[in-house]
């Protein structure tokens, strides 16, 4: 998946038999809006709206880059930028839906008038 990264979040689990904590990391699929992350980066993630079936988090910022510096990469959008982008996409989608429904309704009326005239001529 493009613009998706797999992030490992540390965690521990208690074993009752051995009476010891064992490391048990969790893996999350995280949305990277501008594909600015590289393998080995240490990042901060926040919960976000569901982007796909398994993606529920978004990259907040890069804590420690691995390899090229942060300045050479595309910037990570802020929360306000992500919300504005989502609203713009929603408005565009609503406009497309209205246009599609308008064309369907005109097509239906055209079909109905042709069918009505065909019925009149058949009688």
Contact map, one row per residue, 1 for C-alpha under 8 A:
111100000000000000000000000000000000000000000000000000000000000000000000000000000000000000000000000000000000000000000000000
111100000000000000000000000000000010000000000000000000000000000000000000000000000000000000000000000000000000000000000000000
111110000000000000000000000000111110000000000000000000000000000000000000000000000000000000000000000000000000000000000000000
111111000000000000000000000011110010000000000000000000000000000000000000000000000000000000000000000000000000000000000000000
001111100000000000000000000011110000100000000000000000000000000000000000000000000000000000000000000000000000000000000000000
000111110000000000000000001111000000000000000000000000000000000000000000000000000000000000000000000000000000000000000000000
000011111000000000000000001111000000000000000000000000000000000000000000000000000000000000000000000000000000000000000000000
000001111100000000000000111100000000000000000000000000000000000000000000000000000000000000000000000000000000000000000000000
000000111110000000000000111100000000000000000000000000000000000000000000000000000000000000000000000000000000000000000000000
000000011111000000000011110000000000000000000000000000000000000000000000000000000000000000000000000000000000000000000000000
000000001111100000000011110000000000000000000000000000000000000000000000000000000000000000000000000000000000000000000000000
000000000111110000001111100000000000000000000000000000000000000000000000000000000000000000000000000000000000000000000000000
000000000011111000001111000000000000000000000000000000000000000000000000000000000000000000000000000000000000000000000000000
000000000001111100111100000000000000000000000000000000000000000000000000000000000000000000000000000000000000000000000000000
000000000000111111111100000000000000000000000000000000000000000000000000000000000000000000000000000000000000000000000000000
000000000000011111110000000000000000000000000000000000000000000000000000000000000000000000000000000000000000000000000000000
000000000000001111100000000000000000000000000000000000000000000000000000000000000000000000000000000000000000000000000000000
000000000000001111110000000000000000000000000000000000000000000000000000000000000000000000000000000000000000000000000000000
000000000000011111111000000000000000000000000000000000000000000000000000000000000000000000000000000000000000000000000000000
000000000000011101111100000000000000000000000000000000000000000000000000000000000000000000000000000000000000000000000000000
000000000001111000111110000000000000000000000000000000000000000000000000000000000000000000000000000000000000000000000000000
000000000001111000011111000000000000000000000000000000000000000000000000000000000000000000000000000000000000000000000000000
000000000111100000001111100000000000000000000000000000000000000000000000000000000000000000000000000000000000000000000000000
000000000111100000000111110000000000000000000000000000000000000000000000000000000000000000000000000000000000000000000000000
000000011111000000000011111000000000000000000000000000000000000000000000000000000000000000000000000000000000000000000000000
000000011110000000000001111100000000000000000000000000000000000000000000000000000000000000000000000000000000000000000000000
000001111000000000000000111110000000000000000000000000000000000000000000000000000000000000000000000000000000000000000000000
000001111000000000000000011111000000000000000000000000101000000000000000000000000000000000000000000000000000000000000000000
000111100000000000000000001111100000000000000000000001111000000000000000000000000000000000000000000000000000000000000000000
000111100000000000000000000111110000000000001000000000111110000000000000000000000000000000000000000000000000000000000000000
001110000000000000000000000011111000000000000000001000111110000000000000000000000000000000000000000000000000000000000000000
001110000000000000000000000001111111100000000000000000000110000000000000000100000000000000000000000000000000000000000000000
001000000000000000000000000000111111000000000000000000000000000000000000000110000000000000000000000000000000000000000000000
001000000000000000000000000000011111000000000000000000000000000000000000011110000000000000000000000000000000000000000000000
011100000000000000000000000000011111100000000000000000000000000000000000010000000000000000000000000000000000000000000000000
000000000000000000000000000000011111110000000000000000000000000000000000111100000000000000000000000000000000000000000000000
000010000000000000000000000000010011111010000000000000000000010000000000000000000000000000000000000000000000000000000000000
000000000000000000000000000000000001111110000000000000000000000011100000000000000000000000000000000000000000000000000000000
000000000000000000000000000000000000111110000000000000000000000001000000000000000000000000000000000000000000000000000000000
000000000000000000000000000000000000011111000000000000000000000011000000000000000000000000000000000000000000000000000000000
000000000000000000000000000000000000111111100000000000000000011111000000000000000000000000000000000000000000000000000000000
000000000000000000000000000000000000000111110000000000000000011111000000000000000000000000000000000000000000000000000000000
000000000000000000000000000000000000000011111000000000000011111100000000000000000000000000000000000000000000000000000000000
000000000000000000000000000000000000000001111100000000000011111000000000000000000000000000000000000000000000000000000000000
000000000000000000000000000001000000000000111110000000001111100000000000000000000000000000000000000000000000000000000000000
000000000000000000000000000000000000000000011111000000001111000000000000000000000000000000000000000000000000000000000000000
000000000000000000000000000000000000000000001111100000011100000000000000000000000000000000000000000000000000000000000000000
000000000000000000000000000000000000000000000111110000011100000000000000000000000000000000000000000000000000000000000000000
000000000000000000000000000000000000000000000011111000011000000000000000000000000000000000000000000000000000000000000000000
000000000000000000000000000000000000000000000001111111111000000000000000000000000000000000000000000000000000000000000000000
000000000000000000000000000000100000000000000000111111110000000000000000000000000000000000000000000000000000000000000000000
000000000000000000000000000000000000000000000000011111110000000000000000000000000000000000000000000000000000000000000000000
000000000000000000000000000000000000000000000000011111100000000000000000000000000000000000000000000000000000000000000000000
000000000000000000000000000010000000000000000000011111110000000000000000000000000000000000000000000000000000000000000000000
000000000000000000000000000111100000000000000000011111111000000000000000000000000000000000000000000000000000000000000000000
000000000000000000000000000011100000000000000011111101111100000000000000000000000000000000000000000000000000000000000000000
000000000000000000000000000111100000000000001111110000111110000000000000000000000000000000000000000000000000000000000000000
000000000000000000000000000001110000000000001111000000011111000000000000000000000000000000000000000000000000000000000000000
000000000000000000000000000001110000000000111100000000001111110000000000000100000000000000000000000000000000000000000000000
000000000000000000000000000000000000000000111100000000000111110000000000000101000000000000000000000000000000000000000000000
000000000000000000000000000000000000000000111000000000000011111000000000000100000000000000000000000000000000000000000000000
000000000000000000000000000000000000100011110000000000000011111110000100000000000000000000000000000000000000000000000000000
000000000000000000000000000000000000000011110000000000000000111110000000000000000000000000000000000000000000000000000000000
000000000000000000000000000000000000000011100000000000000000011111000000000000000000000000000000000000000000000000000000000
000000000000000000000000000000000000010111000000000000000000011111111100000000000000000000000000000000000000000000000000000
000000000000000000000000000000000000011111000000000000000000000111111000000000000000000000000000000000000000000000000000000
000000000000000000000000000000000000010000000000000000000000000011111000000000000000000000000000000000000000000000000000000
000000000000000000000000000000000000000000000000000000000000000011111101100000000000000000000000000000000000000000000000000
000000000000000000000000000000000000000000000000000000000000000011111111100000000000000000000000000000000000000000000000000
000000000000000000000000000000000000000000000000000000000000010010011111111000000000000000000000000000000000000000000000000
000000000000000000000000000000000000000000000000000000000000000000001111111000000000000000000000000000000000000000000000000
000000000000000000000000000000000000000000000000000000000000000000011111110000000000000000000000000000000000000000000000000
000000000000000000000000000000000001000000000000000000000000000000011111111000000000000000000000000000000000000000000000000
000000000000000000000000000000000111000000000000000000000000000000000111111100000000000000000000000000000000000000000000000
000000000000000000000000000000000101000000000000000000000000000000000110111110000000000000000000000000000000000000000000000
000000000000000000000000000000011101000000000000000000000011100000000000011111000000000000000000000000000000000000000000000
000000000000000000000000000000001100000000000000000000000000000000000000001111111100000000000000000000000000000000000000000
000000000000000000000000000000000000000000000000000000000001000000000000000111111100000000000000000000000000000000000000000
000000000000000000000000000000000000000000000000000000000000000000000000000011111110000000000000000000000000000000000000000
000000000000000000000000000000000000000000000000000000000000000000000000000011111111000000000000000000000000000000000000000
000000000000000000000000000000000000000000000000000000000000000000000000000011111111100000000000000000000000000000000000000
000000000000000000000000000000000000000000000000000000000000000000000000000011111111110000000000000000000000000000000000000
000000000000000000000000000000000000000000000000000000000000000000000000000000111111111000000000000000000000000000000000000
000000000000000000000000000000000000000000000000000000000000000000000000000000011111111100000000000000000000000000000000000
000000000000000000000000000000000000000000000000000000000000000000000000000000001111111110000000000000000000000000000000000
000000000000000000000000000000000000000000000000000000000000000000000000000000000111111111000000000000000000000000000000000
000000000000000000000000000000000000000000000000000000000000000000000000000000000011111111100000000000000000000000000000000
000000000000000000000000000000000000000000000000000000000000000000000000000000000001111111110000000000000000000000000000000
000000000000000000000000000000000000000000000000000000000000000000000000000000000000111111111000000000000000000000000000000
000000000000000000000000000000000000000000000000000000000000000000000000000000000000011111111100000000000000000000000000000
000000000000000000000000000000000000000000000000000000000000000000000000000000000000001111111110000000000000000000000000000
000000000000000000000000000000000000000000000000000000000000000000000000000000000000000111111111000000000000000000000000000
000000000000000000000000000000000000000000000000000000000000000000000000000000000000000011111111100000000000000000000000000
000000000000000000000000000000000000000000000000000000000000000000000000000000000000000001111111110000000000000000000000000
000000000000000000000000000000000000000000000000000000000000000000000000000000000000000000111111111000000000000000000000000
000000000000000000000000000000000000000000000000000000000000000000000000000000000000000000011111111100000000000000000000000
000000000000000000000000000000000000000000000000000000000000000000000000000000000000000000001111111110000000000000000000000
000000000000000000000000000000000000000000000000000000000000000000000000000000000000000000000111111111000000000000000000000
000000000000000000000000000000000000000000000000000000000000000000000000000000000000000000000011111111100000000000000000000
000000000000000000000000000000000000000000000000000000000000000000000000000000000000000000000001111111110000000000000000000
000000000000000000000000000000000000000000000000000000000000000000000000000000000000000000000000111111111000000000000000000
000000000000000000000000000000000000000000000000000000000000000000000000000000000000000000000000011111111100000000000000000
000000000000000000000000000000000000000000000000000000000000000000000000000000000000000000000000001111111110000000000000000
000000000000000000000000000000000000000000000000000000000000000000000000000000000000000000000000000111111111000000000000000
000000000000000000000000000000000000000000000000000000000000000000000000000000000000000000000000000011111111100000000000000
000000000000000000000000000000000000000000000000000000000000000000000000000000000000000000000000000001111111110000000000000
000000000000000000000000000000000000000000000000000000000000000000000000000000000000000000000000000000111111111000000000000
000000000000000000000000000000000000000000000000000000000000000000000000000000000000000000000000000000011111111100000000000
000000000000000000000000000000000000000000000000000000000000000000000000000000000000000000000000000000001111111110000000000
000000000000000000000000000000000000000000000000000000000000000000000000000000000000000000000000000000000111111111000000000
000000000000000000000000000000000000000000000000000000000000000000000000000000000000000000000000000000000011111111100000000
000000000000000000000000000000000000000000000000000000000000000000000000000000000000000000000000000000000001111111110000000
000000000000000000000000000000000000000000000000000000000000000000000000000000000000000000000000000000000000111111111000000
000000000000000000000000000000000000000000000000000000000000000000000000000000000000000000000000000000000000011111111100000
000000000000000000000000000000000000000000000000000000000000000000000000000000000000000000000000000000000000001111111110000
000000000000000000000000000000000000000000000000000000000000000000000000000000000000000000000000000000000000000111111111000
000000000000000000000000000000000000000000000000000000000000000000000000000000000000000000000000000000000000000011111111100
000000000000000000000000000000000000000000000000000000000000000000000000000000000000000000000000000000000000000001111111110
000000000000000000000000000000000000000000000000000000000000000000000000000000000000000000000000000000000000000000111111111
000000000000000000000000000000000000000000000000000000000000000000000000000000000000000000000000000000000000000000011111111
000000000000000000000000000000000000000000000000000000000000000000000000000000000000000000000000000000000000000000001111111
000000000000000000000000000000000000000000000000000000000000000000000000000000000000000000000000000000000000000000000111111
000000000000000000000000000000000000000000000000000000000000000000000000000000000000000000000000000000000000000000000011111
